[in-house]
Each structure stands twice: as structure tokens, then as C-alpha cells.
Amino acid sequence: MFKKFFKREGKSSNNDAPTILGLRLGCSFEVDSLMLRLLDDQLVTHKISPTQLIQAVGLVNLDGVWVYRFYTDDEAFLQVVSNSKNDEDVVDVKLFHFYDTLNINSDAQWTRLLDQEMGRLNYELEGYQYERVWTSVEEYHPPVAMQERTYSEETVGVDQTDQFTMLFERPIKDGYTESLFLSAEETLDNGDLTRCLVISTGITLSPAQLIIHG
């Protein structure tokens, strides 16, 4: 799903793909299967595969906070947030699955999405109410802009997307939460501008719930 939104930016070896916590392009990881079974009926995404293979790696620099995204064969991405490029500074790990991608066909739709919809206090999906995680002095929080550079197993080179993002969550059982991640994405490819809203849902993982295979 994610590949078609990327714009190629020059040449680079896949050996340059970002890595953290031992996660890297081409490796696999396992998520605690017992935890997945216990939460399955609480989540929007069901039957999450406990073993996932990394097929692409993305990296975002948010003023010194690094966001790594490891895209997998389960229509998912493992997102690792760190205050540096060192393992000991990792502050958050979430496993997201793609829920839907909505095309944005006009400037008016795009402006309304960014200025009125994505940053509101609550967001509804499948009848569930999610509350905005990121705080603001105003009731509406503008989406957070970021630029992701992505390395793929299938191609040599770096792809790039411009994204405007927002994070929500809702409580589920046993102290867990389900996250909702919205990403308004636009690319310019050969003069053609493509815009879409990518909706993903996810869960937060602890180090004990993740095993990484080289």
C-alpha cells in the first residue's frame, strides 16, 4: 500500500538503510503472540501476524527526534521513536496496520482536512471514539509536518514523502490502548500532484513483547 505514494530522490545503496534496536531492512521480528490473542477482539485490526518481515525502512527527523518506520509483509509498520540514533534513547515503539487510504481530489478537500478535520479533539472510526494525544493551547491542533525518506528491498534509491500527521488513542482492556494514526500525504511526480489520507491503527509494545531476528 505504501509504495505508490513515494517519490524517488536520487541513488543510494540499500546498505544505507536506517537501523535501530537491531531492526533493519530484510530482517524479521516477532510480537508476543499471547498478547495479540488476548487483545484481538478489542482491536480494529484482527488476526495480526506475530512474525513479520521488514521490506522497507523509513526515517523522519523531527528537530532531533528520530522516527523510524519498518514496513512489513503484513500491511503494517513498526514505528520506533528515539531522542537520538542510539538504542538507549528509544522512547516509544508501536506496531501499526494500514486501515484505509482515501484519495483527496481537490484543493478544498485538502485544506479542510488539514485545517478543520485532522487536528480536532476526537476522531471516530468504526464506532469507536479516539482522543487526540498531542496537546495544544487551542482546541484545534494543526497536523504535524514531516518528511520521510524510505529505503525499499525492491529498489535501489531513496523515496520521499511529505506528510501531515496526527495521533489519537482510546483505552482498551488491561491498561492497553489502541492508537489511531492519520497521515495526509502528498507527492509530486513528473508534474502530477497526488494527495491522500492514510489511516492506520496500532498498539504500543514494550521491549519484552518484541523479539528481533537478524
PAZAPA-4460 file (N, C-alpha, C; in steps of 0.05 Angstrom, whole numbers, plus 32768, in hexadecimal, padded with zeros to 4 digits):
% residues 214
    n_x    n_y    n_z   ca_x   ca_y   ca_z    c_x    c_y    c_z   seq   type   mol
   8011   7FE8   8000   8000   8000   8000   8011   8019   8000     1      M     A
   8027   8018   8010   8036   8031   8014   8047   8038   7FFC     2      F     A
   804E   8025   7FEB   8062   802A   7FD6   8059   803F   7FC2     3      K     A
   8041   8040   7FBB   8038   8051   7FA5   8038   806E   7FAC     4      K     A
   803C   8076   7FC5   803C   8092   7FCD   8058   809E   7FCF     5      F     A
   806C   808E   7FC8   8087   8097   7FCB   8092   80A4   7FB2     6      F     A
   80A3   80B8   7FB5   80B0   80C5   7F9F   80CE   80BF   7FA1     7      K     A
   80D9   80B7   7F8B   80F6   80AF   7F8A   8107   80C8   7F8D     8      R     A
   811B   80C6   7F9F   812E   80DC   7FA3   814A   80D2   7FA0     9      E     A
   8155   80D1   7F88   8171   80CB   7F84   8177   80AE   7F89    10      G     A
   8191   80A7   7F8A   819B   808C   7F8C   81A7   8087   7FA8    11      K     A
   81A3   8070   7FB2   81AF   8068   7FCC   81AE   804A   7FCE    12      S     A
   81C2   803F   7FDB   81C2   8022   7FE0   81B0   801B   7FF6    13      S     A
   81A3   8003   7FF4   8192   7FFA   800A   81A2   7FF4   8023    14      N     A
   81BC   7FF2   8020   81CD   7FEF   8037   81CD   8008   8049    15      N     A
   81C4   801E   803E   81C2   8037   804D   81A8   8039   805D    16      D     A
   8196   8026   805A   817C   8027   8068   817F   802A   8086    17      A     A
   816F   803B   8093   8172   803F   80B0   816D   8025   80BF    18      P     A
   8179   8024   80D7   8175   800D   80E9   8176   8016   8106    19      T     A
   8166   8009   8116   8166   800F   8133   815B   7FF6   8141    20      I     A
   8164   7FF1   815A   815B   7FDA   816A   8160   7FBF   815B    21      L     A
   8172   7FBF   8148   8176   7FA7   8138   8163   7FA3   8121    22      G     A
   814F   7FB5   811F   813C   7FB4   8109   814A   7FBF   80F0    23      L     A
   8146   7FB2   80DA   8153   7FBB   80C1   8144   7FAF   80A9    24      R     A
   814A   7FBA   8092   813E   7FB0   8079   8144   7F93   8075    25      L     A
   812F   7F83   8070   8132   7F67   806B   8131   7F54   8082    26      G     A
   8132   7F5F   809B   8130   7F4E   80B2   8113   7F4A   80BA    27      C     A
   810E   7F3A   80CE   80F3   7F35   80D7   80F2   7F39   80F6    28      S     A
   80D9   7F3B   8100   80D5   7F3D   811C   80BC   7F2F   8124    29      F     A
   80BA   7F28   813E   80A3   7F1B   8149   8096   7F2C   815F    30      E     A
   807C   7F2D   815F   806D   7F3B   8173   8060   7F26   8185    31      V     A
   805F   7F2B   819F   8054   7F19   81B3   8039   7F0E   81A9    32      D     A
   8037   7EF5   81A2   801F   7EE9   8197   8009   7EE7   81AB    33      S     A
   800F   7EE3   81C5   7FFB   7EE1   81DA   7FED   7EFC   81DD    34      L     A
   7FFD   7F12   81DD   7FF1   7F2D   81DF   7FDF   7F32   81C7    35      M     A
   7FE7   7F2B   81AF   7FD7   7F2F   8197   7FBC   7F20   8199    36      L     A
   7FBD   7F08   81A3   7FA4   7EF8   81A5   7F91   7F05   81BA    37      R     A
   7F9C   7F0E   81D0   7F8C   7F19   81E5   7F7F   7F34   81DD    38      L     A
   7F8C   7F42   81CB   7F81   7F5C   81C3   7F72   7F5C   81A9    39      L     A
   7F72   7F45   819B   7F67   7F44   8180   7F4B   7F4F   817E    40      D     A
   7F39   7F47   8191   7F1D   7F4F   818F   7F19   7F6D   8196    41      D     A
   7F2E   7F7A   81A0   7F2D   7F96   81A8   7F36   7FA9   8193    42      Q     A
   7F44   7F9E   817F   7F52   7FAF   816B   7F42   7FB1   8151    43      L     A
   7F46   7FC7   8143   7F3A   7FCA   8128   7F47   7FB7   8115    44      V     A
   7F61   7FB3   8117   7F70   7FA0   8106   7F71   7F85   8114    45      T     A
   7F66   7F70   8107   7F65   7F56   8113   7F7A   7F43   8106    46      H     A
   7F80   7F2E   8114   7F92   7F19   810B   7FAD   7F24   8102    47      K     A
   7FB9   7F34   8113   7FD3   7F3F   810D   7FE8   7F28   810D    48      I     A
   7FF8   7F27   80F9   800D   7F12   80F8   8022   7F17   810D    49      S     A
   8029   7F03   811D   803E   7F06   8131   805A   7F08   8125    50      P     A
   805E   7EFE   810D   8078   7F00   8100   8076   7F11   80E7    51      T     A
   8087   7F25   80E4   8086   7F38   80CE   80A1   7F3D   80C2    52      Q     A
   80A2   7F3F   80A8   80BB   7F43   8099   80BC   7F60   8090    53      L     A
   80D3   7F6D   8095   80D6   7F89   808D   80DE   7F8C   8070    54      I     A
   80CE   7F9A   8061   80D2   7F9D   8044   80DB   7FB9   803C    55      Q     A
   80D8   7FCC   804D   80E0   7FE8   8048   80E4   7FF6   8063    56      A     A
   80F5   800A   8062   80FC   8019   807B   80FA   8037   8075    57      V     A
   80EB   8046   8086   80E9   8062   8083   80F5   8071   809B    58      G     A
   80FE   8089   8097   810A   8099   80AD   8100   80B6   80AA    59      L     A
   80F8   80C1   80C1   80EF   80DD   80C3   8100   80EB   80D9    60      V     A
   8109   8103   80D3   8117   8113   80E7   8104   812A   80EF    61      N     A
   80FB   8129   8108   80E9   813E   8113   80F9   814F   8127    62      L     A
   810A   8161   811C   811A   8172   812D   812A   8163   8142    63      D     A
   8137   814D   8139   8148   813E   814B   813B   8126   8158    64      G     A
   8120   8123   8155   8112   810B   815C   8110   80FA   8143    65      V     A
   8119   80E1   8145   811A   80D0   812D   8103   80BC   812E    66      W     A
   80F4   80BA   8117   80DE   80A8   8114   80E6   8093   80FF    67      V     A
   80E9   807A   8108   80EF   8064   80F5   80D5   8055   80EF    68      Y     A
   80D2   804E   80D6   80BA   803D   80CF   80C4   8025   80BF    69      R     A
   80BD   800E   80C9   80C6   7FF5   80BD   80AD   7FE8   80B1    70      F     A
   80AA   7FE9   8096   8092   7FE0   8088   8094   7FC2   8083    71      Y     A
   807F   7FB4   8088   8080   7F96   8088   806D   7F8A   8073    72      T     A
   806F   7F6F   8071   805F   7F60   805F   8043   7F5B   8069    73      D     A
   803C   7F66   8080   8021   7F63   808C   8010   7F7D   8089    74      D     A
   8017   7F8D   8074   8009   7FA7   8070   800B   7FB8   808A    75      E     A
   8023   7FB8   8095   8028   7FC5   80AF   8042   7FD4   80AF    76      A     A
   8046   7FE4   80C4   8060   7FF0   80C8   8065   7FF3   80E6    77      F     A
   807D   7FEB   80EE   8086   7FEE   810A   8094   8009   810C    78      L     A
   8088   801A   811D   8093   8035   8120   80A3   8037   813A    79      Q     A
   80BC   8040   8138   80CE   8044   814F   80D5   8061   8150    80      V     A
   80D0   806D   8167   80D6   808A   816C   80ED   808B   8180    81      V     A
   8102   809B   8178   811A   809D   8189   8123   80BA   818A    82      S     A
   812F   80C1   81A1   813A   80DC   81A4   8156   80DF   8198    83      N     A
   8160   80C9   818D   8179   80C9   817E   8179   80B1   816C    84      S     A
   818F   80AB   815F   8191   8093   814F   819C   807B   815E    85      K     A
   819B   807D   8179   81A6   8068   818A   818F   8058   8197    86      N     A
   8193   803E   819B   817F   802D   81A6   8175   8036   81C1    87      D     A
   8188   8040   81D2   8181   8047   81EE   816E   805F   81F0    88      E     A
   816B   806E   81D9   815A   8086   81DA   813F   8081   81CD    89      D     A
   8138   8068   81C8   811D   8062   81BD   8108   8068   81D3    90      V     A
   80F3   8076   81CB   80DE   807E   81DF   80C3   8071   81D8    91      V     A
   80C0   8067   81C0   80A5   805C   81B9   80A7   8048   81A2    92      D     A
   8098   8032   81A4   8097   801F   818F   8079   8017   818A    93      V     A
   8070   801A   8172   8054   8014   816B   8053   8003   8152    94      K     A
   8041   7FF0   8151   803C   7FE1   8139   8022   7FEA   812D    95      L     A
   8023   7FF6   8115   800C   8000   8107   8005   7FEE   80EF    96      F     A
   7FEB   7FEC   80E9   7FE1   7FDF   80D1   7FD1   7FF3   80C1    97      H     A
   7FD5   7FF2   80A7   7FC5   8004   8095   7FA8   7FFC   8095    98      F     A
   7F97   8010   809A   7F7A   800B   809A   7F6D   8013   8080    99      Y     A
   7F74   802B   8076   7F68   8034   805D   7F79   804B   8052   100      D     A
   7F76   804F   8038   7F82   8066   802A   7F6C   8075   801A   101      T     A
   7F68   808E   801F   7F53   809E   8012   7F60   80B3   8000   102      L     A
   7F59   80B3   7FE7   7F64   80C6   7FD4   7F58   80E2   7FDA   103      N     A
   7F68   80F7   7FD7   7F60   8112   7FDA   7F60   811F   7FBE   104      I     A
   7F49   8127   7FB4   7F46   812E   7F98   7F46   814C   7F92   105      N     A
   7F45   815D   7FA7   7F44   817A   7FA2   7F53   8189   7FB7   106      S     A
   7F5B   81A2   7FB1   7F68   81B3   7FC4   7F56   81B9   7FDC   107      D     A
   7F3C   81BB   7FD7   7F29   81C1   7FEC   7F28   81AA   8000   108      A     A
   7F28   8191   7FF6   7F28   817A   8008   7F41   8179   8019   109      Q     A
   7F58   817F   800C   7F72   817E   8019   7F73   8193   802F   110      W     A
   7F6A   81AB   8029   7F6B   81C1   803D   7F59   81BB   8055   111      T     A
   7F41   81B0   804F   7F2E   81A9   8064   7F3A   8193   8076   112      R     A
   7F46   817F   806A   7F53   816A   8079   7F68   8174   808C   113      L     A
   7F79   8185   8083   7F8F   818F   8094   7F86   81A4   80A8   114      L     A
   7F73   81B5   80A0   7F6C   81CC   80B1   7F54   81C7   80C3   115      D     A
   7F44   81B2   80BE   7F2C   81AE   80CD   7F27   8192   80D8   116      Q     A
   7F33   817E   80CB   7F2C   8162   80D1   7F41   8152   80E1   117      E     A
   7F59   8152   80D8   7F6D   8140   80E3   7F75   8147   8100   118      M     A
   7F75   8161   8107   7F7F   8169   8121   7F6A   816D   8136   119      G     A
   7F51   8164   8132   7F3C   8169   8146   7F41   8157   815E   120      R     A
   7F32   815B   8173   7F37   814E   818D   7F31   8130   818C   121      L     A
   7F1D   8128   817B   7F14   810C   817A   7F12   8104   815D   122      N     A
   7F15   80EA   8158   7F12   80DF   813E   7F04   80C4   8140   123      Y     A
   7EF0   80BF   812F   7EE1   80A6   8130   7EE9   8093   811A   124      E     A
   7EEC   807A   8121   7EF1   8065   810D   7EE3   804B   8115   125      L     A
   7ED2   8041   8104   7EC2   8029   8109   7EB3   802A   8123   126      E     A
   7EA9   8042   8129   7E98   8046   8141   7EA8   804A   815A   127      G     A
   7EC3   8049   8159   7ED4   804E   8170   7EDD   806B   8171   128      Y     A
   7EDE   8076   8189   7EE7   8092   818C   7F04   8093   8195   129      Q     A
   7F15   80A0   8186   7F31   80A3   818D   7F36   80C0   8195   130      Y     A
   7F47   80C5   81AA   7F4D   80DF   81B3   7F69   80E7   81A9   131      E     A
   7F6C   8101   81A1   7F85   810A   8197   7F9B   8108   81AD   132      R     A
   7FB2   80FF   81A5   7FC8   80FC   81B8   7FD8   8115   81BB   133      V     A
   7FDE   8122   81A5   7FEF   813A   81A5   7FDE   8152   81AF   134      W     A
   7FE9   8161   81C2   7FDB   8176   81CF   7FE0   8191   81C1   135      T     A
   7FCF   81A4   81C6   7FD1   81BF   81BA   7FC3   81D3   81CC   136      S     A
   7FCC   81EC   81CB   7FBE   8201   81DB   7FA3   8207   81CE   137      V     A
   7FA1   8200   81B4   7F87   8204   81A6   7F78   81EA   81A5   138      E     A
   7F5E   81EB   81A1   7F4E   81D3   819E   7F57   81C3   8186   139      E     A
   7F5E   81D0   8170   7F67   81C2   8158   7F85   81C2   8157   140      Y     A
   7F91   81AB   8151   7FAE   81A8   814F   7FB5   81A3   8131   141      H     A
   7FC4   81B5   8125   7FCC   81B1   8109   7FDC   8197   8106   142      P     A
   7FD7   8188   80F0   7FE7   8170   80EC   8005   8176   80EC   143      P     A
   8015   8162   80F6   8032   8166   80F8   803E   815E   80DD   144      V     A
   804E   8170   80D1   805A   816B   80B7   8074   815B   80BB   145      A     A
   8078   8148   80A9   8091   8139   80AA   8097   812F   808E   146      M     A
   80B0   8129   8089   80B9   811F   806F   80C7   8105   8074   147      Q     A
   80BE   80F0   8067   80C9   80D5   806B   80D9   80CD   8053   148      E     A
   80F2   80C2   8059   8103   80B7   8044   8102   8098   8048   149      R     A
   80FC   808A   8032   80F7   806D   8035   8108   805D   8022   150      T     A
   8112   8047   802D   8123   8034   801F   8113   801A   801C   151      Y     A
   8113   800F   8004   8103   7FF7   7FFE   8115   7FE0   7FF6   152      S     A
   810C   7FC8   7FFC   811A   7FB0   7FF4   811A   7FAC   7FD6   153      E     A
   8105   7FB7   7FC9   8101   7FB1   7FAC   8110   7FC4   7F9A   154      E     A
   8117   7FDC   7FA4   8124   7FF0   7F92   813D   7FFB   7F9F   155      T     A
   814E   8005   7F8E   8166   8013   7F97   8161   8031   7F96   156      V     A
   8163   803F   7FAC   815D   805B   7FAD   814D   8063   7FC5   157      G     A
   8149   807C   7FC9   813A   8086   7FE0   8120   8093   7FD6   158      V     A
   810A   808B   7FE2   80F0   8097   7FDC   80E9   80AC   7FF1   159      D     A
   80D8   80BF   7FEA   80D2   80D5   7FFC   80B4   80DC   7FFB   160      Q     A
   80A8   80E0   8013   808C   80EA   8014   808B   8101   8028   161      T     A
   8079   8114   8022   8072   812A   8034   8058   8122   8042   162      D     A
   8058   8123   805C   8042   8119   806C   8039   812E   8081   163      Q     A
   801F   812E   8086   8013   813E   809C   8004   812B   80AE   164      F     A
   800C   8129   80C7   8004   8112   80D7   7FF6   811A   80F1   165      T     A
   7FE6   8108   80FC   7FD9   810C   8116   7FD5   80F0   8123   166      M     A
   7FD7   80F0   813D   7FD5   80D7   814D   7FBE   80D9   8161   167      L     A
   7FAE   80C3   8162   7F98   80C1   8175   7F9B   80A5   8183   168      F     A
   7F8C   80A2   8199   7F8B   8087   81A5   7F72   8084   81B5   169      E     A
   7F6C   806B   81BB   7F55   8064   81CC   7F5D   804D   81DF   170      R     A
   7F52   804D   81F7   7F59   8037   8209   7F4B   801D   8201   171      P     A
   7F59   8007   8205   7F4D   7FEC   8202   7F52   7FDD   821C   172      I     A
   7F51   7FC3   821C   7F52   7FB5   8236   7F6F   7FB2   8240   173      K     A
   7F71   7FAD   825A   7F8A   7FA7   8268   7F9F   7FBD   8266   174      D     A
   7F95   7FD6   8264   7FA7   7FEC   8264   7FB4   7FF3   8249   175      G     A
   7FAD   7FE4   8234   7FB7   7FE9   821A   7FA7   7FFF   820C   176      Y     A
   7FB2   800B   81F8   7FA4   801E   81E7   7FA7   8016   81CA   177      T     A
   7F94   801E   81B9   7F97   801B   819C   7F9B   8037   8191   178      E     A
   7FB0   803A   8181   7FB6   8053   8174   7FA9   8056   8159   179      S     A
   7FA3   806E   8151   7F9A   8075   8136   7FAC   808A   812B   180      L     A
   7FB9   8083   8114   7FCC   8095   8108   7FC2   809F   80ED   181      F     A
   7FC0   80B9   80EA   7FB7   80C5   80D1   7FCF   80D2   80C3   182      L     A
   7FD2   80CD   80A9   7FE8   80D9   809A   7FDD   80E3   807F   183      S     A
   7FDC   80FD   807C   7FD5   810A   8063   7FEE   810C   8053   184      A     A
   7FEF   80FF   803C   8008   80FD   802D   8005   8109   8011   185      E     A
   801A   8116   8008   801A   8121   7FEC   8035   811C   7FDF   186      E     A
   8034   8116   7FC6   804C   8112   7FB6   8049   8121   7F9B   187      T     A
   8060   8129   7F91   8060   8136   7F76   8072   8124   7F65   188      L     A
   8067   8117   7F51   8075   8104   7F41   8071   810B   7F23   189      D     A
   8086   8114   7F16   8084   811B   7EFA   806E   8130   7EF5   190      N     A
   806C   8143   7F08   8058   8158   7F05   803D   8152   7F0F   191      G     A
   8038   8139   7F17   801D   8131   7F21   801D   8131   7F3F   192      D     A
   800A   8140   7F4B   8008   8141   7F68   7FF3   812D   7F71   193      L     A
   7FFB   811B   7F83   7FEA   8107   7F8F   7FE7   810C   7FAC   194      T     A
   7FCE   810C   7FB6   7FC9   8110   7FD3   7FB6   80FA   7FDD   195      R     A
   7FBB   80F2   7FF6   7FAA   80DD   8002   7FAB   80DF   8020   196      C     A
   7F98   80D3   802D   7F98   80D0   804A   7F9B   80B2   8051   197      L     A
   7FB1   80AC   805E   7FB6   8090   8066   7FAE   808D   8084   198      V     A
   7F9D   8079   8089   7F93   8074   80A4   7F9F   8059   80AE   199      I     A
   7FAB   805A   80C5   7FB7   8042   80D1   7FAF   803F   80EE   200      S     A
   7FAD   8026   80F8   7FA8   8022   8114   7FBF   8011   811F   201      T     A
   7FC5   8015   8139   7FDC   8007   8144   7FDB   8003   8162   202      G     A
   7FEF   7FF4   816C   7FF2   7FEF   8188   800E   7FF5   8191   203      I     A
   8011   7FFC   81AA   802C   8002   81B5   8038   7FE8   81C0   204      T     A
   8052   7FE5   81BA   8061   7FCD   81C2   8077   7FD4   81D6   205      L     A
   807B   7FC2   81E9   8092   7FC4   81FB   80A9   7FB3   81F1   206      S     A
   80C2   7FB7   81FA   80D8   7FA7   81F0   80D3   7F89   81F4   207      P     A
   80C5   7F82   820A   80C0   7F65   820F   80AD   7F59   81FB   208      A     A
   809E   7F69   81ED   808A   7F5E   81DA   8094   7F5D   81BE   209      Q     A
   80AE   7F62   81BA   80B9   7F63   819F   80D4   7F54   819F   210      L     A
   80D5   7F41   818C   80EE   7F32   8187   80F7   7F37   816B   211      I     A
   8110   7F3F   8167   811B   7F46   814D   812E   7F31   8143   212      I     A
   8129   7F28   812B   813A   7F14   811E   814C   7F21   8109   213      H     A
   8165   7F1A   8109   8178   7F26   80F6   8174   7F1B   80DA   214      G     A
***
